[in-house]
Amino acid sequence: MRNSVRFPHLMKTDVLRDLPDDFKVRFLDECSVRVCDDPTEVLTQGGPTHGMFLIAHGSVEITCVNPDGQSIMIHLARHGEVFGEVEAISENPCAATCTAAPNTT
């Protein structure tokens, strides 16, 4: 099934808001789908990224380890949000670790 049909709510996400509908459909249909049944580290602080992520369902905890070694949650991303885009565009290492909650797509 095409992603634009499988996840129609993503047509209204902020990242796609001002784009033509035909572009939104093509964009979503070109995206790869990754389902995380268990907690899954998607991006690792200091590591490379292989693209940006758009959350269709579920949530992703974004944490950062400070210089003292403490892990701090800086954001809980939910469906419709994007993460990893800055690193994907800049080709810089990941600024934070992003861990998908169980049952996140």
Buried (B, 14 or more C-beta within 10 A) or exposed (E): EEBBEEBEEBBEBEBBEEEEEEEBBEBBEEBEEEEBEEEBBBBBBEEEBEEBBBBBBBBBBBBBEEEEEEEEEEBEBEBBBBBBBEBBEEEEEBBBBBBBBEEBB
